[in-house]
Amino acid sequence: MKKPSSKKQMKDKLEILAKIQKVNAPDEMYGNILSIIKNRKNATISMTWIRSAAAAILILISVEGYMIITGDFKMNQNTTPSIESIIPSSNNLLIYD
């Protein structure tokens, strides 16, 4: 089996591209594109979403502050769990003395 040369393949593709004819766009297409651009510029986030996000962040900060003040959440290294307490190691001994 012989492969066709790359020059011939390129020539075939260029001939196909040479046959492309110019097409006129519909008249309303330009107006549609301009209206889409205008709608994107006018799209903003409503104040209710901004207020609700700010309230949620404020609540999270308040809860964290309350936990630190009351002592439920201590940053003490002696009370932090080590990896051994989270993932217990298995004992593989078969004979106990």
C-alpha positions, 0 to 999 in steps of 0.5 A: 500500500502506498500512501499519498504524498503530503503535497497531494493531500495539501493540494486537495485541501487547498482546492476545497478551500478555494471553492468556498464562496462568500455568503452575506449575513442576515441583516438582523444578525448585527443587531442581535450581536449588539443587543447581546453585548449590551445585555452582558454589560448591564448584567450585575449582581443584585444587592440581595445576593451581596447582602446574603453573602455578607451576612453568611460570612459575618455569621461564620466569623461570629461563630468562630469568635464565640467558639474561641472565646468560650474555649470550645475551640482551643489552639493547644498542641497537647489536645490536638489528635495525632495521626496514630489516634486517627488511624490505628496501627494494626498489630501483626504479631501471631504469637504473644509471649 
